[in-house]
Amino acid sequence: MATPKIADKQPIAVELEAGKTYAWCSCGESSNQPYCDGSHKGSEFSPVVFKAEETKTAYMCQCKHTANPGYCDGTHKTL
C-alpha cells in the first residue's frame, strides 16, 4: 500500500454546509487541501466523499494518516 504525502502536520478548520457533498483528499497531493483536485489519478488513492450532516466548523486532517478519514484525530502529533 502506498503512503500518502503529508500535506501539513496540523488540521485545517473549514466551514461545512449541511447537505453539501465534499471530497477529502486522501493522497496529500491536492493543491486545494483538504479537498480533492484530482491529483490522485493514476495512483491507488481515491477521495473520501461525504455529505455534511450539519452546518459547522470541522477540523480536517492534512497529514492523511487519521483513523477517521477526513477528520483530524490528532495522529499528526505522532508523525
N, C-alpha and C positions, 0 to 999 in steps of 0.2 A: 504494500500500500504506500502511495506517495505521501510525503509530508507537506502540509500546506505552508505557504510563505507567511511569516508573521508580519502583518501589516502595521501593527503597533502593539505595544505592551501595556495598553490601557484601554478601557472601554470608551465608547463614544455615546454620548447622550443624543437620542433622536426623538422626535415627536411622531408617534404613531397615531393614525386616524382610524377609528372604529370602522370595520367593514372593508378597509382598503387592503389590497394584496401587496406583499413585499417579497423580494428575493434577496436573501442574505448571501453574500459572497463566502463560499467555503474554502476557496483556493488561496486567497490572500493576494491575488494578482490584480484585482479590480482597481481602477483609478477613481472609482466612485464609492469608496468604503463608507459604510459597511455593506453597501448594496452591490449586487452583481452587475457587471457591464459586459459580460460575455467573454472575458479574458480566459476562462477555464476551457474554452473549446479546444478539443484535441487532447485533453487530459482526462484523468479518471474522476475529476471533481465535477460536481453539479451544484447549482444554488439550492439553498433551502428556502422553499416557497411557503409562506404562511399568510394568513389573514388576521389582521389585528382584531381582537375581540372587544377592545375598548380604546378610547382615545386617552393616551397617556404618554409620559416621558418614559422611554425604555433605555437601558444601558446595553448596547450591542457589543458583542465580542469582536475584537480586531486581531487577537492573537491566533484565532482559528483552532484552538485546542480545547475549547469549552466542552463540558459533558452535556450541556444544554444548548445545542446548536442554535445560533442566532443571538442568544443572550449571554452576557458575561456571568461567569460563575466564580471568578477570582483565580482561575488557573494561570493567568498571565504572571501572577506573583511568584510562581514556581519555575518559570522558564528562564 
